[in-house]
């Protein structure tokens, strides 16, 4: 009877071990599918980018992590985008707001602290403070008609932002846009969608 009992226990242990191996295999397969899906999504549909600096304050803060939408994105006025145009001043991706798209005319009036697009003063309640004359001589562009296929971008912290007003950057070809920032997902207490 003991030999038979030992055989039954051995068979039960073997079955339990095989079940555990099967479960582990299923979990590993699921993990691999998730990993491959994430890689494909972030490679072709979106990206994750970190904010460096305060040029988009108060909308974004230094260290915020953004989720970008890349595929099927058409730039439009008001969108927050990440672009990567190497210009000597900008050696890495920068985060800015689209002020105007191709065909629109931008006028900057430092005395009034306003930005006008096609004759309409922007309702820019998202900026950090009233815009003043920049001390940087490169920030000299005050009026421009944006070429088709390009955008004019500015930081929300206008007095502390190098952007399309800088003649070294100027208007930016849409092909340099990595994507639209759709969400802040880190730090976790600041998780929010960007409109």
N, C-alpha and C positions, 0 to 999 in steps of 0.2 A: 504494500500500500504506500509506503514512503517513496519508493522508486517512481510509482505512478504519480504521486503528489508532486515530486520534484520535477517530473517531466511536464506536468501541467503548469507549474510555476515558471519553468524555463520557457515554455511556449508562450505564456502570458507576458513575460519580460521581453521576449523577442518581438511579439506583436506590438507591445507598447513602444519599444525602441524603433520599430519600423514606422509606426504611426508618427512618432516624434520626428523622424527623418523626413517623412512625407510632409508634415506641417512646416518644418523648417524650409524645405524645398519650395513650397507654395509661397511662404513669406519672402524668400529671396527673389522669387520670380516677380512678385508684386512690387518689391522694392526696386528691382531693375526696370520694370515698366514705368514706375513713377519717375525714376532718375532720367531715363531716356526721354520721357515726355517733357520734363522740366528743361532739359537741354535743348530740345527741339523748339519749345515755346520761347525760351529766352534767346535763342539764336535767330529765329525767324519772325517772331511776333512782338517781342518786347525785350527790355533790358532793365537792369538795375544800375542806378548811378547815384553817387554820393554828391552832396552839395558842398562846395568848398568856398569859404568866404561869406561875406554879408551883403553882396550886391543885390540879392533878392529879398532882403529883410523889409518888412515884417512877414511877408508871405512864407518865405522859407528861411531856415536857419542853417548856419554852418554845422555840418555833420548829419543833416537830414538825409535819409535814404529814399530815393524816388523810384517808382515803377513807371517805366516808359512804355508807350504804345508806339510800335514802329510800322507794322504792316498795315497798309491801307490808310495811312494818315495823310490828310491834305491840310497844310498849314492855313490857319485863319487867325484873324486879328483877335488878340486877347489871350491866345493860348500860351502856356508856359512850355518852352521847348529846351532840349539839350542839343547843342550844336558843337561840332568839332572842326573849326576852320583854323588851321595853323596860320598865324599871321606875324609871328615874331613876338607879339605881346601875349597872345593866347596860345599856349603850347599844349593845353589839354582841353577836354570838353568843358563848356560853360553853360550855365543855366540862365535863360533870359525870357522875357515876355515879348511876344510878337506885337508890335505897335502898328505895322502896316504890311500889306502884301503887295505883290506885283501890280503896278498901275496906279497905286495910291501915292499921294503927295503928302509928305510929312513936313511940318513947320514947327520949329522950336523957338519959343519966346521966353528967354531967361528973365526978362524984366517982369513979365506977368507970371512966370513959373508954370507955363502951360505948354502942352503938346497938342498940335492941331493936325488932324488927318482929313484931307479933302475938305478943308474949310470948317470942320466940326471939332471943337475943343473936346479932348478926351475926358470922360468922367473917370478919372483915375484915383478912386478912393482907396486903392490898394497900396499907394506909395507911402514911403516912410515919413517924408517931410517935403515941404515945398522945395521945388527945384531952384537952384541958384546957378550962377555962372561958374562953370568948372575951372579950377586953377590949371588943369592939364591942357597945354596948348594943342595937343592932338585931338581933344574933344571939341572940334571946331565945326563939325557939320551941323548946320542950323536949318537947312531946307534941302530936300531931296525928293525926286520922284523915283520910287522903287521900280527897278527893272522887272519885267515879267520873269517869273521863275525864281524870284528872290524875295527876301523879307527884310524888314527893318526891325531890330530888336533893342530893347532897353531893359535895364534892371529896375526893380521896384524901389530900390534904395538909390535913387537917381544921382544924389550928390556923392555917392561912393561906388559908382559903377562905371566900368569901361564897357562900352557897348557900341552900337552902330553909329553913335555920334563920333566915335574915334575913327579918324580917316584911315588908320591902319587896318581896321576891320570893315567899316562901311556896311553897305547892304550885304546880305549873306545869301548865297545861292542855296536854294532849298535842298540840294543834294548833300549839303553839309549837316542837315538836321538829322540827328540820330533818332529822335522821336519826341512825342508829346508827353510831358509829365502828367500822369493821371492820378497818382496817389503818393502820399507820404506814408511809408509803412514802418519807419523806424526814426526816432525812438517810439516805442509802443504807446506811450501816453499821448503822442501827437499824431496818431494814425488818422488820416482824413483823405477824402477825395479832393482833387483840385479841379475847380470848375473853370 
